[in-house]
Amino acid sequence: MPETSLRERAVRYLARRDHSRAELARKLASHGTPDEIDDVLDRMSELGLLSDRRFAEAWVRGKAARFGTSRLRHELARRGVAPETVDEAIDAECGDDDLDRARAVWQAKFGSAPADVREWAKQARFLQSRGFAGDVIRKLLKETPDESA
């Protein structure tokens, strides 16, 4: 049985989900030379099968409800997406609603205002781990009414 060609392998990966160019290059690295991989990726881009912009927008759309802007930026950068493409995707999909997204994440996890400093710190750490900025966290935890009163 002949070995699967680099192009077929790339198409198979892209059929499952969108990939960034860097992600796909990494997955194909053990199956061809860097020049062969670049040629295949260039061709996939020409055909519209590979697009960092489309990947970034889809990724942000799928994750924005659970993560803050800094986490979204970090994860896309880790996947090899250019900073300007990341900014465009976040602006297109999220706008300036970090506080609203943080509120929804906080409500799903905790639902009630922190009773003491220790609980406040726990909630703040959770939101920080999700990529929400410190000012957003402070604003959210300051505005949450104490429902036990």
SETORGU-761713 format. One record per atom (N, C-alpha, C, O): residue number from 1; residue in one letter; chain; atom name; z, x, y. Coordinates in Angstrom, 1 decimal. Layout:
   num   residuo   cadena   atomo       up     east    north
   NUM         A        A      CA        Z        X        Y
...
//
This chain:
   num   residuo   cadena   atomo       up     east    north
     1         M        A       N      0.0      0.8     -1.2
     1         M        A      CA      0.0      0.0      0.0
     1         M        A       C      0.0      0.9      1.2
     1         M        A       O      0.9      1.7      1.4
     2         P        A       N     -1.0      0.7      2.2
     2         P        A      CA     -1.0      1.6      3.3
     2         P        A       C      0.2      1.3      4.3
     2         P        A       O      0.7      0.2      4.3
     3         E        A       N      0.6      2.4      4.9
     3         E        A      CA      1.7      2.3      5.9
     3         E        A       C      1.3      1.5      7.1
     3         E        A       O      0.2      1.5      7.5
     4         T        A       N      2.2      0.7      7.6
     4         T        A      CA      2.0     -0.2      8.7
     4         T        A       C      1.7      0.7      9.9
     4         T        A       O      2.3      1.7     10.2
     5         S        A       N      0.6      0.3     10.6
     5         S        A      CA      0.2      1.1     11.8
     5         S        A       C      1.2      0.9     12.9
     5         S        A       O      2.0     -0.1     12.9
     6         L        A       N      1.2      1.8     13.8
     6         L        A      CA      2.1      1.8     15.0
     6         L        A       C      1.9      0.5     15.8
     6         L        A       O      2.9     -0.1     16.2
     7         R        A       N      0.7      0.1     16.0
     7         R        A      CA      0.3     -1.1     16.7
     7         R        A       C      0.9     -2.3     16.0
     7         R        A       O      1.4     -3.2     16.7
     8         E        A       N      0.7     -2.4     14.7
     8         E        A      CA      1.2     -3.6     14.0
     8         E        A       C      2.7     -3.7     14.1
     8         E        A       O      3.3     -4.7     14.2
     9         R        A       N      3.3     -2.5     14.0
     9         R        A      CA      4.8     -2.5     14.0
     9         R        A       C      5.3     -2.9     15.4
     9         R        A       O      6.2     -3.7     15.5
    10         A        A       N      4.6     -2.5     16.5
    10         A        A      CA      5.0     -2.9     17.8
    10         A        A       C      4.8     -4.4     18.0
    10         A        A       O      5.6     -5.1     18.6
    11         V        A       N      3.7     -4.9     17.5
    11         V        A      CA      3.4     -6.4     17.6
    11         V        A       C      4.5     -7.2     16.9
    11         V        A       O      4.9     -8.2     17.3
    12         R        A       N      4.9     -6.7     15.7
    12         R        A      CA      5.9     -7.3     14.9
    12         R        A       C      7.2     -7.4     15.7
    12         R        A       O      7.9     -8.4     15.7
    13         Y        A       N      7.6     -6.3     16.3
    13         Y        A      CA      8.8     -6.3     17.1
    13         Y        A       C      8.7     -7.2     18.3
    13         Y        A       O      9.7     -8.0     18.5
    14         L        A       N      7.6     -7.3     18.9
    14         L        A      CA      7.4     -8.1     20.1
    14         L        A       C      7.3     -9.6     19.7
    14         L        A       O      7.6    -10.5     20.5
    15         A        A       N      6.9     -9.9     18.5
    15         A        A      CA      6.9    -11.3     18.0
    15         A        A       C      8.3    -11.8     17.8
    15         A        A       O      8.5    -13.0     18.0
    16         R        A       N      9.2    -11.0     17.5
    16         R        A      CA     10.6    -11.5     17.3
    16         R        A       C     11.3    -11.8     18.7
    16         R        A       O     11.9    -12.8     18.8
    17         R        A       N     11.1    -10.9     19.7
    17         R        A      CA     11.7    -11.1     21.0
    17         R        A       C     11.0    -10.1     21.9
    17         R        A       O     10.4     -9.1     21.5
    18         D        A       N     11.2    -10.3     23.2
    18         D        A      CA     10.7     -9.4     24.2
    18         D        A       C     11.5     -8.1     24.2
    18         D        A       O     12.7     -8.2     23.9
    19         H        A       N     10.9     -7.0     24.4
    19         H        A      CA     11.6     -5.7     24.5
    19         H        A       C     11.2     -5.0     25.8
    19         H        A       O     10.1     -5.3     26.3
    20         S        A       N     12.1     -4.2     26.2
    20         S        A      CA     11.7     -3.3     27.4
    20         S        A       C     10.8     -2.2     26.8
    20         S        A       O     10.8     -2.0     25.6
    21         R        A       N     10.1     -1.6     27.6
    21         R        A      CA      9.2     -0.5     27.2
    21         R        A       C     10.0      0.6     26.5
    21         R        A       O      9.6      1.1     25.5
    22         A        A       N     11.1      1.0     27.1
    22         A        A      CA     12.0      2.0     26.6
    22         A        A       C     12.6      1.7     25.2
    22         A        A       O     12.7      2.5     24.3
    23         E        A       N     13.0      0.4     25.1
    23         E        A      CA     13.5     -0.1     23.8
    23         E        A       C     12.5      0.0     22.7
    23         E        A       O     12.8      0.5     21.6
    24         L        A       N     11.3     -0.5     23.0
    24         L        A      CA     10.2     -0.4     22.0
    24         L        A       C      9.8      1.0     21.7
    24         L        A       O      9.6      1.3     20.5
    25         A        A       N      9.8      1.9     22.7
    25         A        A      CA      9.5      3.3     22.4
    25         A        A       C     10.5      3.9     21.5
    25         A        A       O     10.2      4.7     20.6
    26         R        A       N     11.8      3.6     21.7
    26         R        A      CA     12.8      4.1     20.9
    26         R        A       C     12.7      3.6     19.4
    26         R        A       O     12.9      4.3     18.5
    27         K        A       N     12.4      2.3     19.3
    27         K        A      CA     12.2      1.8     17.9
    27         K        A       C     11.0      2.4     17.2
    27         K        A       O     11.0      2.5     16.0
    28         L        A       N     10.0      2.7     17.9
    28         L        A      CA      8.8      3.3     17.3
    28         L        A       C      8.8      4.8     17.2
    28         L        A       O      7.9      5.4     16.5
    29         A        A       N      9.8      5.4     17.7
    29         A        A      CA      9.9      6.9     17.8
    29         A        A       C      9.7      7.6     16.4
    29         A        A       O      9.1      8.7     16.4
    30         S        A       N     10.3      7.1     15.4
    30         S        A      CA     10.2      7.7     14.1
    30         S        A       C      8.9      7.4     13.4
    30         S        A       O      8.7      7.9     12.2
    31         H        A       N      8.0      6.7     14.0
    31         H        A      CA      6.8      6.3     13.3
    31         H        A       C      5.5      6.8     13.9
    31         H        A       O      4.4      6.5     13.4
    32         G        A       N      5.7      7.7     14.9
    32         G        A      CA      4.5      8.3     15.5
    32         G        A       C      4.9      9.3     16.6
    32         G        A       O      6.0      9.5     16.8
    33         T        A       N      3.8     10.0     17.1
    33         T        A      CA      4.1     11.0     18.1
    33         T        A       C      4.3     10.3     19.5
    33         T        A       O      3.9      9.2     19.6
    34         P        A       N      4.9     11.0     20.4
    34         P        A      CA      5.1     10.4     21.7
    34         P        A       C      3.8     10.0     22.4
    34         P        A       O      3.7      9.0     23.0
    35         D        A       N      2.7     10.8     22.2
    35         D        A      CA      1.4     10.4     22.8
    35         D        A       C      0.9      9.1     22.1
    35         D        A       O      0.4      8.2     22.8
    36         E        A       N      1.0      9.0     20.8
    36         E        A      CA      0.5      7.8     20.1
    36         E        A       C      1.3      6.6     20.6
    36         E        A       O      0.8      5.5     20.8
    37         I        A       N      2.6      6.8     20.7
    37         I        A      CA      3.5      5.7     21.1
    37         I        A       C      3.2      5.2     22.5
    37         I        A       O      3.1      4.0     22.8
    38         D        A       N      3.0      6.2     23.4
    38         D        A      CA      2.6      5.8     24.8
    38         D        A       C      1.3      5.1     24.8
    38         D        A       O      1.1      4.1     25.6
    39         D        A       N      0.3      5.5     24.0
    39         D        A      CA     -1.0      4.8     24.0
    39         D        A       C     -0.8      3.4     23.5
    39         D        A       O     -1.4      2.4     24.1
    40         V        A       N      0.0      3.2     22.5
    40         V        A      CA      0.2      1.8     21.9
    40         V        A       C      0.9      1.0     23.0
    40         V        A       O      0.6     -0.2     23.2
    41         L        A       N      1.9      1.5     23.6
    41         L        A      CA      2.7      0.8     24.6
    41         L        A       C      1.8      0.4     25.8
    41         L        A       O      1.9     -0.6     26.4
    42         D        A       N      1.0      1.4     26.2
    42         D        A      CA      0.1      1.1     27.4
    42         D        A       C     -0.9     -0.1     27.0
    42         D        A       O     -1.1     -1.0     27.8
    43         R        A       N     -1.4     -0.1     25.8
    43         R        A      CA     -2.3     -1.1     25.3
    43         R        A       C     -1.5     -2.5     25.3
    43         R        A       O     -2.1     -3.5     25.7
    44         M        A       N     -0.3     -2.5     24.8
    44         M        A      CA      0.5     -3.7     24.7
    44         M        A       C      0.7     -4.2     26.1
    44         M        A       O      0.7     -5.5     26.3
    45         S        A       N      1.0     -3.3     27.1
    45         S        A      CA      1.1     -3.8     28.5
    45         S        A       C     -0.1     -4.3     29.0
    45         S        A       O     -0.1     -5.4     29.7
    46         E        A       N     -1.3     -3.7     28.8
    46         E        A      CA     -2.6     -4.2     29.2
    46         E        A       C     -2.9     -5.6     28.7
    46         E        A       O     -3.4     -6.4     29.4
    47         L        A       N     -2.5     -5.8     27.5
    47         L        A      CA     -2.7     -7.1     26.9
    47         L        A       C     -1.7     -8.2     27.3
    47         L        A       O     -1.8     -9.4     26.9
    48         G        A       N     -0.7     -7.8     28.0
    48         G        A      CA      0.4     -8.7     28.5
    48         G        A       C      1.4     -9.0     27.4
    48         G        A       O      2.2     -9.9     27.6
    49         L        A       N      1.4     -8.2     26.4
    49         L        A      CA      2.4     -8.4     25.3
    49         L        A       C      3.7     -7.7     25.6
    49         L        A       O      4.8     -8.1     25.1
    50         L        A       N      3.7     -6.7     26.5
    50         L        A      CA      4.9     -5.9     26.8
    50         L        A       C      5.1     -5.9     28.3
    50         L        A       O      4.2     -5.5     29.1
    51         S        A       N      6.2     -6.4     28.8
    51         S        A      CA      6.5     -6.5     30.2
    51         S        A       C      8.0     -6.3     30.5
    51         S        A       O      8.8     -7.1     30.0
    52         D        A       N      8.3     -5.2     31.2
    52         D        A      CA      9.7     -5.0     31.5
    52         D        A       C     10.2     -6.2     32.4
    52         D        A       O     11.4     -6.6     32.3
    53         R        A       N      9.4     -6.7     33.3
    53         R        A      CA      9.8     -7.7     34.2
    53         R        A       C     10.1     -9.0     33.4
    53         R        A       O     11.2     -9.6     33.6
    54         R        A       N      9.2     -9.4     32.5
    54         R        A      CA      9.5    -10.6     31.7
    54         R        A       C     10.7    -10.4     30.8
    54         R        A       O     11.5    -11.3     30.6
    55         F        A       N     10.9     -9.2     30.2
    55         F        A      CA     12.0     -8.9     29.4
    55         F        A       C     13.3     -9.1     30.2
    55         F        A       O     14.3     -9.7     29.8
    56         A        A       N     13.3     -8.4     31.4
    56         A        A      CA     14.5     -8.5     32.2
    56         A        A       C     14.9     -9.9     32.7
    56         A        A       O     16.0    -10.3     32.6
    57         E        A       N     13.9    -10.7     33.1
    57         E        A      CA     14.1    -12.1     33.5
    57         E        A       C     14.7    -12.9     32.3
    57         E        A       O     15.6    -13.7     32.5
    58         A        A       N     14.1    -12.7     31.1
    58         A        A      CA     14.6    -13.5     30.0
    58         A        A       C     16.0    -13.1     29.6
    58         A        A       O     16.8    -13.9     29.2
    59         W        A       N     16.2    -11.8     29.6
    59         W        A      CA     17.5    -11.3     29.3
    59         W        A       C     18.6    -11.8     30.2
    59         W        A       O     19.7    -12.2     29.8
    60         V        A       N     18.3    -11.7     31.5
    60         V        A      CA     19.3    -12.2     32.5
    60         V        A       C     19.5    -13.7     32.4
    60         V        A       O     20.6    -14.2     32.4
    61         R        A       N     18.4    -14.4     32.2
    61         R        A      CA     18.5    -15.9     32.0
    61         R        A       C     19.4    -16.2     30.8
    61         R        A       O     20.2    -17.2     30.8
    62         G        A       N     19.3    -15.4     29.7
    62         G        A      CA     20.1    -15.7     28.5
    62         G        A       C     21.6    -15.3     28.7
    62         G        A       O     22.5    -15.8     28.0
    63         K        A       N     21.9    -14.3     29.5
    63         K        A      CA     23.2    -13.7     29.6
    63         K        A       C     24.0    -14.1     30.9
    63         K        A       O     25.2    -13.9     31.0
    64         A        A       N     23.3    -14.6     31.9
    64         A        A      CA     23.9    -14.8     33.2
    64         A        A       C     25.1    -15.7     33.2
    64         A        A       O     26.0    -15.5     34.0
    65         A        A       N     25.1    -16.7     32.3
    65         A        A      CA     26.2    -17.6     32.3
    65         A        A       C     27.5    -17.0     31.8
    65         A        A       O     28.6    -17.5     32.0
    66         R        A       N     27.4    -15.8     31.1
    66         R        A      CA     28.6    -15.2     30.6
    66         R        A       C     29.0    -13.9     31.3
    66         R        A       O     30.1    -13.4     31.1
    67         F        A       N     28.1    -13.3     32.1
    67         F        A      CA     28.4    -12.0     32.6
    67         F        A       C     28.2    -11.9     34.1
    67         F        A       O     27.4    -12.7     34.7
    68         G        A       N     28.9    -11.0     34.8
    68         G        A      CA     28.7    -10.8     36.2
    68         G        A       C     27.5     -9.9     36.5
    68         G        A       O     26.9     -9.3     35.6
    69         T        A       N     27.2     -9.8     37.7
    69         T        A      CA     26.1     -9.0     38.2
    69         T        A       C     26.1     -7.5     37.7
    69         T        A       O     25.1     -7.0     37.3
    70         S        A       N     27.3     -6.9     37.9
    70         S        A      CA     27.4     -5.5     37.5
    70         S        A       C     27.2     -5.3     36.0
    70         S        A       O     26.5     -4.3     35.6
    71         R        A       N     27.6     -6.2     35.2
    71         R        A      CA     27.4     -6.0     33.7
    71         R        A       C     25.9     -6.2     33.4
    71         R        A       O     25.4     -5.5     32.6
    72         L        A       N     25.3     -7.2     34.1
    72         L        A      CA     23.9     -7.4     33.9
    72         L        A       C     23.1     -6.2     34.2
    72         L        A       O     22.2     -5.8     33.5
    73         R        A       N     23.4     -5.6     35.4
    73         R        A      CA     22.7     -4.4     35.9
    73         R        A       C     22.9     -3.3     34.9
    73         R        A       O     21.9     -2.6     34.5
    74         H        A       N     24.1     -3.1     34.4
    74         H        A      CA     24.4     -2.0     33.5
    74         H        A       C     23.7     -2.1     32.2
    74         H        A       O     23.0     -1.2     31.7
    75         E        A       N     23.7     -3.3     31.6
    75         E        A      CA     23.0     -3.6     30.3
    75         E        A       C     21.5     -3.4     30.4
    75         E        A       O     20.9     -2.8     29.5
    76         L        A       N     20.9     -3.8     31.5
    76         L        A      CA     19.5     -3.7     31.6
    76         L        A       C     19.1     -2.2     31.9
    76         L        A       O     18.1     -1.7     31.4
    77         A        A       N     19.9     -1.5     32.7
    77         A        A      CA     19.7     -0.1     32.9
    77         A        A       C     19.8      0.7     31.5
    77         A        A       O     19.0      1.6     31.3
    78         R        A       N     20.7      0.3     30.7
    78         R        A      CA     20.9      0.9     29.4
    78         R        A       C     19.7      0.7     28.5
    78         R        A       O     19.4      1.5     27.7
    79         R        A       N     19.0     -0.4     28.8
    79         R        A      CA     17.8     -0.7     28.0
    79         R        A       C     16.6     -0.1     28.6
    79         R        A       O     15.4     -0.4     28.1
    80         G        A       N     16.7      0.7     29.6
    80         G        A      CA     15.6      1.4     30.2
    80         G        A       C     14.8      0.7     31.2
    80         G        A       O     13.6      1.0     31.5
    81         V        A       N     15.3     -0.4     31.8
    81         V        A      CA     14.6     -1.2     32.8
    81         V        A       C     14.8     -0.5     34.2
    81         V        A       O     15.9     -0.2     34.5
    82         A        A       N     13.7     -0.4     35.0
    82         A        A      CA     13.8      0.3     36.3
    82         A        A       C     14.7     -0.5     37.2
    82         A        A       O     14.8     -1.8     37.1
    83         P        A       N     15.5      0.2     38.1
    83         P        A      CA     16.4     -0.5     39.0
    83         P        A       C     15.8     -1.6     39.8
    83         P        A       O     16.4     -2.7     40.0
    84         E        A       N     14.6     -1.4     40.3
    84         E        A      CA     13.9     -2.4     41.2
    84         E        A       C     13.6     -3.7     40.3
    84         E        A       O     13.6     -4.8     40.8
    85         T        A       N     13.2     -3.5     39.1
    85         T        A      CA     12.9     -4.6     38.2
    85         T        A       C     14.2     -5.4     37.9
    85         T        A       O     14.2     -6.6     37.8
    86         V        A       N     15.3     -4.6     37.7
    86         V        A      CA     16.6     -5.2     37.4
    86         V        A       C     17.0     -6.1     38.6
    86         V        A       O     17.4     -7.3     38.5
    87         D        A       N     16.9     -5.5     39.8
    87         D        A      CA     17.2     -6.3     41.1
    87         D        A       C     16.4     -7.6     41.2
    87         D        A       O     16.9     -8.6     41.5
    88         E        A       N     15.1     -7.5     40.9
    88         E        A      CA     14.2     -8.6     41.0
    88         E        A       C     14.6     -9.7     40.0
    88         E        A       O     14.7    -10.9     40.3
    89         A        A       N     14.9     -9.3     38.8
    89         A        A      CA     15.3    -10.3     37.8
    89         A        A       C     16.6    -10.9     38.1
    89         A        A       O     16.7    -12.2     37.9
    90         I        A       N     17.6    -10.2     38.6
    90         I        A      CA     18.9    -10.8     38.9
    90         I        A       C     18.7    -11.7     40.1
    90         I        A       O     19.3    -12.8     40.1
    91         D        A       N     18.0    -11.3     41.1
    91         D        A      CA     17.8    -12.2     42.3
    91         D        A       C     17.1    -13.5     41.9
    91         D        A       O     17.4    -14.5     42.3
    92         A        A       N     16.1    -13.3     41.0
    92         A        A      CA     15.3    -14.5     40.6
    92         A        A       C     16.1    -15.5     39.7
    92         A        A       O     16.0    -16.7     39.8
    93         E        A       N     17.0    -14.9     38.8
    93         E        A      CA     17.7    -15.8     37.9
    93         E        A       C     19.1    -16.2     38.3
    93         E        A       O     19.6    -17.2     37.9
    94         C        A       N     19.8    -15.3     39.1
    94         C        A      CA     21.2    -15.6     39.5
    94         C        A       C     21.4    -16.0     40.9
    94         C        A       O     22.3    -16.8     41.2
    95         G        A       N     20.6    -15.4     41.8
    95         G        A      CA     20.9    -15.7     43.2
    95         G        A       C     22.2    -15.1     43.6
    95         G        A       O     22.6    -14.0     43.2
    96         D        A       N     23.0    -15.8     44.4
    96         D        A      CA     24.3    -15.3     44.9
    96         D        A       C     25.5    -16.1     44.3
    96         D        A       O     26.5    -16.3     45.0
    97         D        A       N     25.3    -16.5     43.1
    97         D        A      CA     26.4    -17.4     42.5
    97         D        A       C     27.3    -16.7     41.6
    97         D        A       O     27.8    -17.3     40.6
    98         D        A       N     27.7    -15.5     41.9
    98         D        A      CA     28.6    -14.7     41.0
    98         D        A       C     30.0    -15.5     40.9
    98         D        A       O     30.6    -15.5     39.9
    99         L        A       N     30.4    -16.0     42.0
    99         L        A      CA     31.7    -16.7     42.0
    99         L        A       C     31.7    -17.9     41.1
    99         L        A       O     32.6    -18.2     40.4
   100         D        A       N     30.6    -18.7     41.2
   100         D        A      CA     30.4    -19.9     40.4
   100         D        A       C     30.4    -19.5     38.9
   100         D        A       O     31.0    -20.2     38.1
   101         R        A       N     29.6    -18.4     38.6
   101         R        A      CA     29.6    -18.0     37.2
   101         R        A       C     30.9    -17.5     36.7
   101         R        A       O     31.3    -17.8     35.6
   102         A        A       N     31.6    -16.8     37.6
   102         A        A      CA     33.0    -16.3     37.2
   102         A        A       C     33.9    -17.4     37.0
   102         A        A       O     34.7    -17.4     36.0
   103         R        A       N     33.8    -18.5     37.8
   103         R        A      CA     34.7    -19.6     37.7
   103         R        A       C     34.4    -20.3     36.3
   103         R        A       O     35.4    -20.7     35.7
   104         A        A       N     33.2    -20.5     36.0
   104         A        A      CA     32.8    -21.1     34.7
   104         A        A       C     33.3    -20.3     33.5
   104         A        A       O     33.9    -20.9     32.5
   105         V        A       N     33.2    -19.0     33.5
   105         V        A      CA     33.7    -18.1     32.5
   105         V        A       C     35.2    -18.2     32.4
   105         V        A       O     35.7    -18.3     31.3
   106         W        A       N     35.8    -18.1     33.5
   106         W        A      CA     37.3    -18.2     33.6
   106         W        A       C     37.8    -19.5     33.1
   106         W        A       O     38.7    -19.6     32.3
   107         Q        A       N     37.2    -20.6     33.5
   107         Q        A      CA     37.6    -22.0     33.0
   107         Q        A       C     37.5    -22.1     31.5
   107         Q        A       O     38.3    -22.7     30.9
   108         A        A       N     36.4    -21.6     31.0
   108         A        A      CA     36.2    -21.7     29.5
   108         A        A       C     37.2    -20.9     28.7
   108         A        A       O     37.7    -21.3     27.7
   109         K        A       N     37.7    -19.8     29.3
   109         K        A      CA     38.6    -18.9     28.6
   109         K        A       C     40.1    -19.3     28.9
   109         K        A       O     40.9    -19.3     27.9
   110         F        A       N     40.4    -19.5     30.1
   110         F        A      CA     41.8    -19.7     30.5
   110         F        A       C     42.1    -21.2     30.9
   110         F        A       O     43.0    -21.8     30.4
   111         G        A       N     41.4    -21.6     31.9
   111         G        A      CA     41.5    -23.0     32.4
   111         G        A       C     42.7    -23.3     33.2
   111         G        A       O     42.8    -24.4     33.9
   112         S        A       N     43.7    -22.4     33.3
   112         S        A      CA     44.8    -22.6     34.2
   112         S        A       C     45.2    -21.4     34.9
   112         S        A       O     44.9    -20.2     34.4
   113         A        A       N     45.8    -21.6     36.1
   113         A        A      CA     46.1    -20.4     37.0
   113         A        A       C     47.1    -19.5     36.3
   113         A        A       O     48.0    -20.0     35.5
   114         P        A       N     47.1    -18.2     36.6
   114         P        A      CA     48.1    -17.3     36.0
   114         P        A       C     49.5    -17.7     36.4
   114         P        A       O     49.7    -17.9     37.6
   115         A        A       N     50.4    -17.7     35.5
   115         A        A      CA     51.8    -18.1     35.8
   115         A        A       C     52.6    -16.9     36.5
   115         A        A       O     53.5    -17.1     37.2
   116         D        A       N     52.2    -15.7     36.1
   116         D        A      CA     52.9    -14.5     36.7
   116         D        A       C     51.9    -13.4     36.8
   116         D        A       O     50.7    -13.5     36.5
   117         V        A       N     52.5    -12.3     37.3
   117         V        A      CA     51.7    -11.1     37.5
   117         V        A       C     51.0    -10.6     36.3
   117         V        A       O     49.8    -10.1     36.3
   118         R        A       N     51.7    -10.6     35.2
   118         R        A      CA     51.2    -10.1     33.9
   118         R        A       C     50.0    -11.0     33.5
   118         R        A       O     48.9    -10.4     33.0
   119         E        A       N     50.1    -12.3     33.6
   119         E        A      CA     49.0    -13.2     33.2
   119         E        A       C     47.8    -13.0     34.2
   119         E        A       O     46.6    -13.0     33.8
   120         W        A       N     48.1    -12.8     35.5
   120         W        A      CA     47.1    -12.5     36.5
   120         W        A       C     46.3    -11.3     36.1
   120         W        A       O     45.0    -11.3     36.1
   121         A        A       N     47.0    -10.2     35.7
   121         A        A      CA     46.3     -9.0     35.3
   121         A        A       C     45.5     -9.2     34.1
   121         A        A       O     44.4     -8.7     34.0
   122         K        A       N     45.9    -10.0     33.1
   122         K        A      CA     45.2    -10.2     31.9
   122         K        A       C     43.9    -11.0     32.2
   122         K        A       O     42.8    -10.6     31.7
   123         Q        A       N     44.0    -12.0     33.1
   123         Q        A      CA     42.8    -12.7     33.5
   123         Q        A       C     41.8    -11.9     34.3
   123         Q        A       O     40.6    -12.0     34.1
   124         A        A       N     42.4    -11.1     35.2
   124         A        A      CA     41.5    -10.2     36.0
   124         A        A       C     40.8     -9.2     35.1
   124         A        A       O     39.6     -8.9     35.3
   125         R        A       N     41.5     -8.6     34.1
   125         R        A      CA     40.9     -7.6     33.2
   125         R        A       C     39.7     -8.3     32.4
   125         R        A       O     38.7     -7.7     32.2
   126         F        A       N     40.0     -9.5     32.0
   126         F        A      CA     38.9    -10.2     31.2
   126         F        A       C     37.7    -10.4     32.1
   126         F        A       O     36.6    -10.1     31.6
   127         L        A       N     37.9    -10.8     33.3
   127         L        A      CA     36.7    -11.1     34.2
   127         L        A       C     36.0     -9.8     34.6
   127         L        A       O     34.8     -9.7     34.7
   128         Q        A       N     36.8     -8.7     34.7
   128         Q        A      CA     36.3     -7.4     35.0
   128         Q        A       C     35.4     -6.9     33.9
   128         Q        A       O     34.4     -6.3     34.1
   129         S        A       N     35.9     -7.1     32.6
   129         S        A      CA     35.2     -6.7     31.5
   129         S        A       C     33.8     -7.4     31.3
   129         S        A       O     32.9     -6.9     30.7
   130         R        A       N     33.8     -8.6     31.9
   130         R        A      CA     32.5     -9.4     31.9
   130         R        A       C     31.6     -9.0     33.0
   130         R        A       O     30.5     -9.5     33.1
   131         G        A       N     32.0     -8.0     33.9
   131         G        A      CA     31.1     -7.5     34.9
   131         G        A       C     31.2     -8.2     36.3
   131         G        A       O     30.3     -8.1     37.1
   132         F        A       N     32.3     -8.9     36.5
   132         F        A      CA     32.5     -9.5     37.8
   132         F        A       C     33.2     -8.6     38.8
   132         F        A       O     34.1     -7.8     38.3
   133         A        A       N     32.8     -8.6     40.0
   133         A        A      CA     33.3     -7.6     41.0
   133         A        A       C     34.8     -8.0     41.4
   133         A        A       O     35.2     -9.1     41.2
   134         G        A       N     35.5     -7.0     41.8
   134         G        A      CA     36.9     -7.2     42.1
   134         G        A       C     37.1     -8.2     43.2
   134         G        A       O     38.1     -9.0     43.1
   135         D        A       N     36.3     -8.3     44.2
   135         D        A      CA     36.5     -9.3     45.3
   135         D        A       C     36.3    -10.7     44.8
   135         D        A       O     36.9    -11.6     45.2
   136         V        A       N     35.3    -10.9     43.8
   136         V        A      CA     35.1    -12.2     43.2
   136         V        A       C     36.3    -12.6     42.4
   136         V        A       O     36.7    -13.7     42.4
   137         I        A       N     36.8    -11.6     41.6
   137         I        A      CA     38.0    -11.9     40.8
   137         I        A       C     39.2    -12.3     41.6
   137         I        A       O     39.9    -13.3     41.3
   138         R        A       N     39.5    -11.5     42.7
   138         R        A      CA     40.6    -11.9     43.6
   138         R        A       C     40.4    -13.2     44.2
   138         R        A       O     41.4    -14.0     44.2
   139         K        A       N     39.2    -13.5     44.7
   139         K        A      CA     39.0    -14.8     45.3
   139         K        A       C     39.2    -15.9     44.3
   139         K        A       O     39.8    -16.9     44.6
   140         L        A       N     38.7    -15.8     43.1
   140         L        A      CA     38.8    -16.8     42.1
   140         L        A       C     40.2    -17.0     41.7
   140         L        A       O     40.7    -18.2     41.6
   141         L        A       N     40.9    -16.0     41.4
   141         L        A      CA     42.3    -16.1     40.9
   141         L        A       C     43.2    -16.6     42.1
   141         L        A       O     44.3    -17.2     41.8
   142         K        A       N     42.9    -16.3     43.3
   142         K        A      CA     43.7    -16.8     44.4
   142         K        A       C     43.5    -18.3     44.7
   142         K        A       O     44.4    -19.0     45.1
   143         E        A       N     42.2    -18.8     44.4
   143         E        A      CA     41.9    -20.2     44.7
   143         E        A       C     42.4    -21.1     43.5
   143         E        A       O     42.4    -22.3     43.8
   144         T        A       N     42.6    -20.6     42.4
   144         T        A      CA     43.0    -21.5     41.2
   144         T        A       C     44.3    -22.1     41.5
   144         T        A       O     45.3    -21.5     41.6
   145         P        A       N     44.3    -23.5     41.5
   145         P        A      CA     45.6    -24.2     41.7
   145         P        A       C     46.5    -24.1     40.5
   145         P        A       O     46.0    -24.0     39.3
   146         D        A       N     47.7    -24.0     40.7
   146         D        A      CA     48.7    -24.0     39.6
   146         D        A       C     48.8    -25.4     39.0
   146         D        A       O     49.4    -26.3     39.7
   147         E        A       N     48.3    -25.6     37.9
   147         E        A      CA     48.2    -27.0     37.3
   147         E        A       C     49.6    -27.4     36.7
   147         E        A       O     49.8    -28.6     36.3
   148         S        A       N     50.5    -26.5     36.6
   148         S        A      CA     51.8    -26.8     36.0
   148         S        A       C     52.7    -27.4     37.1
   148         S        A       O     53.8    -28.0     36.7
   149         A        A       N     52.3    -27.3     38.4
   149         A        A      CA     53.2    -27.9     39.4
   149         A        A       C     53.0    -29.3     39.7
   149         A        A       O     53.6    -29.9     40.5
//
